[in-house]
Amino acid sequence: MRLKTLLLALCVAGTTSFAQKIKYSKEDIKKMEAYLFNEGFNTPSPKKTSTIILKDGTSYKGFCNKIETKKGQIYEVAIKDSITKKSANFNADQISEMYVYPSNAEKFMKVSRYMGNIRNYSTKKLTKRTNNDRIYFVNQTVSLKNKKDDKEFLMQVINPGFDDIISVYHDPRAKETGGFAVMGGPQLGGGVIKSYYVKKGDKVMWLHKDDFEDNYDFLFGDNQEFMKLYPKNSVEWDYFSFLVNTYTEMSNG
């Protein structure tokens, strides 16, 4: 009897879940697939002036001539003063924020790579923390891939225009979904980044596409209006930047 009751409950739950699933129009899906995050870069330009702001408020301007990383994340920076030409080294735990420009070589590689991709990588949100292609790093204490001891790193914020509630950071080790090409033509599909570091409240975590559904309520569940429009059984990982942006707009509105 208990087994029958359990099966009935599961059936009802499944039916309810199915009933709540929303079918979006092609236009809506195209909008949700637009990539709203800034591009992630791993190599700052040594020829353009970078700015480092320490936790005590001291500001340094100069050229990044040495960067130490762990699993791709920056934990030490050397900067050569643009006037005195003297070098200074700073650990991530000394730095509050850093503004740099991506290297020309990496910029060229990224542009060449995505020119034939059907996904939209052109949309940008600009605030006072962004200036053309300048990239913004902020100090965060994080466990790399949720497996290592917590440590302070300088992480690139890729949603600086809508990071009021949820901050998304570039994962330099992230992989991407594959696409396909027909007879040597441009790549179709693919190019979807599989992981980011995400902060909401005091929690910073590594978020992989496979864990997206498990963390959906934590990320968006406190906005019931949003959850009605975009329930987790109706959306895809591909929509992540759109969902963060829309959630932020609805929560701030």
N, C-alpha and C positions, 0 to 999 in steps of 0.2 A: 504493500500500500504506500509506504514511504517512497519507494522507487517511482511509482506512478505519479505521485504528487510532485516529486522532483523533476521528472521528465516534462510534466505539464507546465511547471513554472518556467523551465528552460525554454519550452516551446513558445510560451506567452512572451517571454523576454525577447526571444529572437524575432517574433512577429512585430513587437513594438519597435524594436531597433530598425527592422526593415521598413516599417511604416514611416519612421522619422527621417529616413534617408532622402536627401534632396538631390534632384537631378538638375544640374545647371545647364544653361544654354551654351552653345559654342562660343558666343561672344563673352559670356561670363568666364568660361574656362580660359579663353585666350587672355583675358585681363588678369586672372589669378595666376597664370603661368609667367607673367612678366616679371623679370628679375629686378627687384627694387634695391637690393643691397649694393654697396660699392664693391668694386673688384678687390679681391684679396691679393696683396703683394708681399713677397718675402725678402726682396732686396732693395734697400734704400739707395738712392743716388749719392755717390761720394762727391758730386760736383755741384750740388745745390744745397743752399743753406737749410740746415735742420734746426729745430728749436727743442730744447729739453727744459722742462720745468720740474725742479726738485720738490720734494714734499715740504721743505721749509720755505717755498715760494721763490727761491733763487732761480733765475732764468739764464740759460746759456744758448748762444747761437754759434753755429759752426758747421763743419763738414764731418759726417760720419765716416771715419776711416777704419773702424774695426767694430764688429758686432759678434758677440758670442751667443750661441743658441743651444737649446736643449729640446730635442724633438721638434725643432723648427721654431720654438718660441724664444724670444729675446730675453736674456737675463743679464746681459752686460753690454754697455755701449761705450765706445771711445769717440770723442768729438774733438776736432781741431778747431780752435778759435779762429773765426774768419778774419780777425784783425791781428792778434798777436802770433797766430800760427802755433800756439802751444796746445798740446793735447791733454785731455782730462778723461779719466775713466770713471764710469758710474755703474753701480750695480742696480738691478731693477728695484730693489727694496729702497733705494734712495730717490727714485724718480716717481713723480706723480703722473705726468703726461709727456708725450713726445710727438712732435709734428715733423714729418719727413716727406720727401718726394720719392716716388718709385724710380728705379734705374731705367734708363732708356731702353736697355736691352730687354728687360722683362716686360716693359710696356709694349714694345714691338712684338714680342712673342705672344702676348695675350691678345693683341688686336688681330694678328695673323691667324691665331687659332680659332677665334670666334667669328671671323668675317662670314664664313659660310654656314654658321649655325642658325637654325630657324628660331631659337630662343632669343628673347629681347634682353640684351645686356647693356642697353644705353640709358636706361632711366636712372637718374640720380636725384637724391634729395640733398639740398645744400643748406647749411646753417653757418653760424659764425665760426664753428670749429672746423669747417671745411673751406678750402680755397682752391678752386680749379681741381687739379689732380693731387693736391697735398693729402697725405694719409695721416690718420689720427690714431695714436697708440695711447693706452691708458694702463696704469698698473693694476693688476688683478692677482689675487691669491687663488690658485686653482690646482686641482689634481689632474695631471695630464691623462686624458682618456679615462678619467675616474678611477685610475688604478694606482697612481703614484702618490707619494706624500705631498701635501699642499706646499706650494712654493710660489713666490712672487715672480711674475713675468710681465713684460710689456706686450699687450695684446692689441691687435688692430681692430678698432670698432668699425664694422662695415655697415651699420645703420645709424650713423651720427645724426641724421635728420629726424629719426623717430625712435630714439632709444630712451625715452622718458621712463618707461616701465620695464621693457624688456631690451636688454643690450645683447647684440649678437657680435661675436668676435670671429675673425678669420682663423680657420684651422689649417696651418701650413701643410699638414700631413693628410689632409682630406683627399679622398678619392672621388671620382666622378662616375656617373652611369655612362655606359657606352652607347653610341648611336650606330647608324648604318648609312652607307652610301650606295648609290645605284650607278654602276658603270663609271666609276671614277668621279662622280658628281660631288657636290657639297654634302657634308654630313647632315643627316636628318635626325632630329631627336638627340637624346643623350646630353652630356654636358651638365647634368644636374649634380651639384655638389652633395656629397653624402653625409657630411658632418660639419658641425660648428660648435663653438663654445658659446653658451648662453647664460646670461645672468638675469634673474628676477628676484627682487628683494635682496636678501643676503646670500642667496644660493647661486653658485656658479657651477655649471656642469658641462660635460662634453655630451652633446646631443647628436646621436647617429640616427639616420633615417629609420633604422629598424626599431628604435626605441621611441619614435615620434608619438605613436598612439598611446603608449604607456604614460607619457609626460604631457599629453594634450590638456588634461584637466588642470594640471598644475600651471601650465602656461596661460590658458585662456578661460578656465572654468569659473573665474570670479566675475565674468561679464556674461550674464544670462542672455542678454539681447544678442550678443555676438554668437553664443553657443547655439541659439535657435537658427541663426542664418547659416552658420558654418559648423554643424555637428561633426564630430571626429569620424563618423562612419561615412561622411559624404565628401571629405577632402583628401588631398594627396600631399605627400612630402614636397612635391614640386611647387606647391602653392605657399611654401613657408614664408618667404619674404612678404608676399601679399597679406598673409594672415597676420603677421606681426604688425605690419603697417596699419591694416584695417582695425585690428584690436586696439592699437594705440589711439587711433583717431576716435573710435567709438568710446573708449574709456575716458579720454580727455574732453570729449564733447559734452 
